[in-house]
Amino acid sequence: MKAIIVEDEFLAQQELSWMIKQHSHIDIAACFDDGLDVLKFLQHNEVDVIFLDINIPSLDGVLLAQNISKFAHKPQIVFITAWKEHAVQAFELEAFDYILKPYHESRIVSMLQKLEAHWQQQQQPAAPETSSLRPVAQTVNLIRDERIIVTDINEIYYLEAHEKLTFVYTRREEYVMSVAISEFCNRLPESQFFRCHRSYCVNLNKIREIEPWFNNTYLLRLRDLDFQVPVSRSKVKAFRQLMRL
């Protein structure tokens, strides 16, 4: 995996470079302290990941990431910055991670491990297409305390819509995402997640019990959670087919 570092503070650049070399197999192709220089470099070179500060000369990190997101070959972006207020923009740009300075070595090591695991998954040969299902996602980015949490989709139990927000529930955590539930569902594999109600989407693998409810509908009891997810009348037929009822 090939990477570049974009950081205008020399000591921070050197420290990050050292940690990457010590704790990963990532090859650092170059280091930059100016956004425009990065764009020039990327016109003739491809990299797999960019470790990107936000407060850099010529072109700030967010604008640089917006430009990079339009490339045919899109490297992963890891923001490493003291500017916590840009976390939502980073999420919208589908950044891999967002690390606040001053960072701890353990946080960098954890990020590097996830990054290399994700890259290895991407290198696996694609299985032949047999249907029109959405591509199978492995992780999804969730926001908590202005940080991006890269979350395994298997950890998600269900989604709940609240107007233009989507509440995402794992076994122990609740995340509030500033997107509609329909948009968030599109980020998840439809072979595993079912939109069972206009306000709910459920992880089929987390269903523990299917309880008949009024008007021939159902309530779904989930493993590990004391909550019942409803299946609306309009979704009953599709749900029965999925669950072979």
N, C-alpha and C positions, 0 to 999 in steps of 0.2 A: 504494500500500500504506500502510495506516494503522497506527501503532504507539503504545505507551505505554512509558515507562521507570519501573521501580519500584526505587528506590535511595534509602536514607536518608542517605547521605553526599553532601552538596551538591556538593563538588568533583568527586567521581566521577560524579555525575549530569550535571554540566555538561560534563565531558570526553567522556563517552559520547555525549551529545546532539550535541556539536560534530562528533565523528567520523561519526556517522550522517548528519548534514546534509552533510558534506564528501564522503563516499564513497558515497552512495546517493541514491535518489529517494524514500526512505521519509519519509512525513509523520508527525512526532511530534505526536500529538493532545494528550498531557498527560504530566506527570511526577508521580510519587507517592512518598511516603516512608513509607506506612502500608498494610498489607495489607487492612484492612477498607475503607479508602477506595477501593481498587481494585475490590473486589467491588461496592460501591455504584455506582461508575462503570459497570461492565460490565452492570449490570442494565438500563441505558438506552442503552448505546452498544456498538457492535461495533468491534473492531479486528482486524487481521490478524496482528499479532505483539506479544509482550510481552517486553521485556528485563527480566529479573527477578533481583534479588538475593535471597539466601536469608535472611540475618540482618536482618530488618526488623521494626518494631514491630507489635503487635496480632495479626498472623497471619503466621507465617513463610512464606518463599517456597515451600517444598515443599507445605505444607498449602494455600496459595493455588492452586498449580498443580493439586493434586488436585481442588479445587473447580471450577476452570476446565475440567478434563478432562471434566466431566459436562455442560457446556453444549452446546446444540444446535449453536451456531457455536463451533468450537474454534480459537482463535488459536494460532499457532506460539509455543512457549516457548523463549527463549534464556536460559539461566541464566548470569549473570555474577557470580561470587562468589569469595570466598577459602576457601570450605568445600569442599575436594576430596572429603571422605568421603561427600558426597551424590550422587556421579556415578551410582551404580547406581540409586538412586531416580529420578534424572532420566531414565535410560534406560527404566525401567519406565513412566514417564509419557509416553514417546515425545517427549521434548524434542528440539527441532531441533538444539541445540548446547549445550555446557557449557564455558564459558570461565573459567579461573582468573585471579584477580587476584594480582599486578599484571599486567595484560595488555599486549601489544604492539600497536601500531597495525596492523601487518601481519596479525595474527591477527584483529582486528576487521574489517579490509577483506576478508579471505578469507571470513569468515562472512557478511558483508553481500552479497557477490557470489553465494554459494550460496543465500542466502535469497531474493534477488530472482529468481534463475533458477528456483528451485523455485516461487515464487509465480506467475511467468509461465506455467510449465507447468500449474499448477492452473487458470489462466484459460482455457486452450484448451478449446474445446467438446468435450464427451465424444462419442466415437464411438458409434453405435447398438450395442446389445447384440446379439450374434449367437450367444452361447453362455453356458454357466454358469461359464466360467473366472473365477478370481479377478481383481480389478482389477489392471492392470499397474502394478507399482511401478517407480519410477525410482531411488530411493535407499533405503538401509537404514542404521539406526544401529548402529555397532559400538563396543565398549568397548576402549580401550587406555590403560593407565596412568591410570585413573580419568578419562579424557576420552571424550567421545562423538565418534566419527569418522563424519561423514555420508559414506557410501560409495556410489558408483554401483554398481548391482547387476551391471553388466557386468564389473566388476573381480573379482567372486567366481568362483572356479574350482570349488570343491567344499566340502561340509560333511562333518564326521565326528562321530559321536556317541560320547561318553564318559560313560556313565551318564546323569546329569541335565544334563550340560554339552554344548555344541555347539562344536566347533572350526571356525572359518571361515577358509578359505585363499584369499588373493589371490595374485598372482604373487610378491610379495616379503614379504608379512606374514601372520602367524597371529594370530587373535583368539579368545579364549575367552569364550563367552557362557553365562550362567547360566540357560539355558532348554533344554528338550528339543528334539531335532532336528525332531520333528514340528511343534512350535510355530513354530520358526524358518522351516521350509519354507513355512508358511502366509503368511509375510511376503513371499515371493518369487513371481513370476509362474510358474504351472505350465506355461505354454507354453514356458518357457525352462529351468526347473529340474526335474529328474526324480529322484524317490526310487528309486534303482536298487538299494538294499539297505537292510536295517533300520538299518545304521550309516552309510550314505552317501547324499548327495544331490549330483548333478552338474549343472553348467552345460552344457547340450547344445552350446552354441556354442563351448565350449573343447575338445571332443573332437577329437583329432588322428588317432587310430587305434583301431579296434575289433578286438581280438585274441580269437579263439575260445579258450575255456578248457574245463576238464573238465565233464562232465555237460551239455554244450550251453549253457554259460553264456559270459560274456565278461569280458575285462579291458579297461578303457578307458584309453588313454594320452592325456594332456592336453597341449595346447600349452604350451610354456615351463616345464613342471614335470616333474621326474623322479619321477613317482608314478603308480601304476596303481589305478584305482577299479574295484572288482568290481561285476558285475551278478548278483544272486542268481537262482536258478532261478524263484522266484515272480514275478520282474519281467521275465523274458526276453521273454515274449509281448508285453507292453506296450511294451518297449524296441524290439523289432523293428518294431512298428507305427509308433512315433514316428520311427524312423530309416529306415523303408521297406526293411527287410532281407528 
